[in-house]
Amino acid sequence: MTDTYEVVVVGGGAAGLSAALVLGRARRRTLVVDAGEPRNAPAAHMQGFLSRDGMPPAEFLAVGREEIARYGVELVRDRAVDAAKDDPDGPNGPNGSDGSDGSDGFVVSLASGRTVRARHLVVATGLKDELPAVPGVAERFGRDVVHCPYCHGWEVRDQAFGVLATSPMSAHQALMVTQWSKDVTLFLHQVEEAELADEDLRRLAAAGVRVVPGEVAVLRVEDDRLTGLELVDGSVHAREALFVAPRPVPQNDLLIALGAELAETPFGAYPVIDERGLTTVPGLWAAGNASGFAEQVVNAASRGYRAGAAINGELLFADLDAAVRV
């Protein structure tokens, strides 16, 4: 059995819920498919979102789900496993679009076996953080092992910081966090000092950042608190908070399946989109971390809002133009 919607939103995070809220208020039949795996789940609180600063991420999402339900938006806890462009002449019949908006629509297959159709599709599947394989990092991620100073810097301010290098770009991270502490040590881990740019070395020295060569073997933890980093040579360096730079892995399988053009970046491959979030495939939109690496919660919500409003306009004028031609 196939259900038909005007819009299907894949991803129930800030971006997806925000798009769905706008579409629901615009009286569009909308479905949100949510796998329930938000990127910021390890964090106890989210910061930097005006009026929601310090709010637990789970609470934020629960409020969002309540809000979209007021406007008739459906939400299903499921996973989109595949998507294809629709065939209005196929065995399942038309999808409600005559193609006047440049899109024949989409068919989305869910893990439960359900199939849904949509005239427009919003991919807000985000990304996953691939953490360095150092014992203790994954267990303490989102607590005293963090990645973003704007998200967590205030909470660990003036503590003894460590920065675990994952690439030469980690020098930039070490420099950034000096705004929140003047006690910063960059642990090169598997990065050679010769790989760092001379300009970065000069800046590190000027900022008072210590640079420690050698691979990190394990994090030291006592009484459920980070106390230091132990190197493979047995030396231990006392630290209270550790910044890492996870490798972002974009969840872009649906975009690839639908033929969206991707642009390679140092942080993964992301879709080429216009200012509204429209990809190079008519009717296919991307929002939140599915559209770029640096989307914080407040930015993701804004991206979703913009996409939702643009989709409503696209649908409205496509239908009007079709009526004119009749």
N, C-alpha and C positions, 0 to 999 in steps of 0.2 A: 504494500500500500504506500502510495506516495502523497505527501501533503504539499500544498503549494502556498508559498508566502510571497509577499512583495520583496521582503528583504530577509536574508539569513545572516546573522552575525556569528562568526565562529570565534569564541573567546569571551569569557565572562569576567574579565578584569576591568580596570578603570576605563580603558578605551572602548571596549565592547559594550559595557553597560551605558556609557555616556552616549554612544551612537544610538543604542536601543532606546534610551530615554527620549531623545529628540524625535526619533521615528515614531515611537508610541504616541507622543504628544501631537504628532502630525497625522495621527489616525492611520498609520501604515501597519498592515498585518506583518508582524515581525517575530522572528524566532531567534533566540540566543542559544547557542550550543556551547556549554561550559564543561570542560574536562575537570575543573576544580583543582588546577595546579598553578596557582599564582606565583610569579617569580619572587615576590617579596614575602612569601609565607614564613621564611625563617626569622623575619624581623618582628620584634614585639610591638613596635610602633612605627608609624610613618611620619616623616617630618617635611616641612616646607610647603604644605598645602594649606593655604589661607583658610581659616575657620575649621580645619581638620588636623592641625598640627598636633602630633602626639597620639593620634587615634590608632588603635590596633588595626592592621590591614584587614583581618577577618571581619571586624565590626563594620569597617568602611564598605566592604563588598556586600555584607548582609543588608545594610541600609540601601545600597544601590539596587539590590534585587527587589526589595520591597517597593522602591520607587517605580521601577519599570512595570511591576505588576499592576500598579494603579491604572496604567494606561493600556492594559490588555496585552502587553508584550508577553509572549510565552518564553519560558526558560526550561531547558531540558539538560539534565546532567548526563552528558554523553561526550563522545569524541568523534570529530570529523576525521575519517580515515582516507577519504578520497573526494575529489570534485572534478566535474567535467562540464564543458559547455553543453547546454541543453539542445535537444533536437525537437523542435515543436511538432515535427511530423513523425516522431518516433512512436512506439507502441503504447506509451503512456499518455499520449496526447499533448496538447499545447500547454504552455506554462503561464499563459496570461499576458505575454508580451508579444507584440507584433514585430519587434526588432527596430521600431522607430527611434529608440534611444541608442541604437548602435549595438545592442546586446540581445541575443536570443535567450539569455538567462543561463542558469546553472543548475546542475543536479549534484547534490551533496550526499555522500554515503556516510552513515554513522556506524560506530562500532557495534551498536545494538542490533544492527540489521535494518534499521529504518532508513528510508530515502526521502529527502526533502528537496523541493524545487524552490527557486527564488529568481526574481527578475534581476536583483542586484545582490552581490555577496560582499560582506565585509570580513576581511581576515584580520583578527586582532589576537593572534595566537602567541604573541610575545617571543621571548627567547629563554633559554636555559643557561645558567651559569655553570661552567665546567671549572671546578676548583683545582688548585695545585694538589698533587698527590703527596702531601706532607701529613703524616699522622697528627690528628688533632684539629686540622683546619676545618674540615667538613663538620665535625661535631660542634665547633664553637662559632660557626659562621652565623652572622646576624646577632651575635652577642658581643664578645670582645674581639672577634675576628670579623672585620667589616671591609667594605670596598669603596664606599662613597663618602667623602668628607662632608658633603652637603646633606647627606642623609643621616650621618652618625657622628660627625665631628664634634658637635656641641656636647653630645652625651659622654664623650671620652676626653673632653678638653683637658689640657694641662697634664695628662698622664704621659707615661713613658711609651712612645710610639715605636713600633717596628713597621717596616714596609718590606714585604717579601717580593723580591723581583721575579717577574715571570717573563720579562723581555727588557730590552734597553729602555722602552717607554716607561718603565716603572720609576725611572729617575724623575719624570714629571710628576708622578703621584707623590713621591717623597717630598718634592718641593711644595706641592699644593698643601699637604697636611701640616706644614710648618705654620700655617695661619692659626691652627688649633693647638699646637704644642711646640715648644722650643727644644724638646728632647726627642729627637727623631733619629733613628738608625735605619739605614737602607741595607738589607741583607741581600747580597747579590745572588745567593743560592746557586742556580745553574747558569747564571749570566756572568761572562767574563768582564772585568773592569775595562778592558780594551774595547769592548763593544759600546761603551758609553761615549757619547759625543763630548768633545772637549768643552764645549759651552755648558753642557749639563754638569760636568765635573766642577767647573768654576762656580756655577750657581750653587751646587751642593755645598761646596766649601764656604761660600759667602753666607749661606743660610745656616751654617753650623750643623749640617747633616753628616753624621758619621757613616762611612761606607765600610761594610764588613764583608770580605770575600769568604767563600766557602759555602758548601751545601748545608742546608738546614735539614736535620734528621727528624726532629720531633718537637712538638710544642710541650712545654712544661706547664702543668696545671695543678694547683693546690686549692682545696676547699672550693672547688667549682669556679676558680678564677685563673685566668692566664697569668703566669708569673715569669715566663721567659721562653727563649728559643735555644734549643740544644743543637749544635752543629755536629757534623759527622766526626770532627776531630775531638769531640768530647767537651769542647768549651760551651759554657752557658752564658747567655746574655739576658739579663733581667729586662722584661718588657711587660707592660700592662695592657696594651691594645695593639693589635696587628692589622695593618691594612694589606689587602691582597687585591690583585687584578684578575678576576676570573676570566676565562676565555668564553666570550659570549657565543652561543650557538643559536642562531636564528631558527625559529620554527616556521620554515618557509616551504614545507612540502606541498601545501595546497597551491601556493603561488606558482611553484615550479610546474605542478601538474597542469595548471591552466595556461601556461605559456607566458607568464608575466616576465618582462625584462628585469633582470637583476643587475645591480652595480656592486662590484667588489670593493670592500673597504678594509682597513686594518682590523675591523671588528666583525667581519663576516659579510655575507652577501645580502643586500636589502633591495626591495623593489624600487624601481624608478617610478616616482609618483609626482603628481602636480601639487599645487599648494593646498588642494582640498583633500588629497589622499587617494586620488584615482590613479590606478596603475596603467600600464600600456595596454591592458585588456579592457575593452568597454564593459562597464558594469561591475568591475572587480576593484575593490578598494582595500587599502591597508591602513591600519591605525595602531598607535602605541608602539611597543618595542618590535612589533612585526614590521614597522616602517622605518625603524632606525634604532641605533644602540642607546642613544642618550636621552630617551624619553622617561623622565621621572613621572610619578603618578599624576601630578597636576598637569604636566605636558600631555600625557597619554589621554587624560580626560578631555583636554582641549581638542586634541586630534580627533577623538571620537565624535565630539560635538560637531566639529566642522564637517566631517564626513557625513554624519547623519543629516545635517541641514542640506548639504549638496545633493545627497541622494534623493531627498524629498523633492527638490526642485527638478532633478533629472526626470523622475517619474511623472511629475505633474505635467511638465511641458511635452514629454513624449506622448502622453495620453491625449493632450490637447491637439498636438500636431496630427495624431492618428485620426481624431474626430474630424478635423478640418478636411482630411483627405477623403472621408467617406461621402 
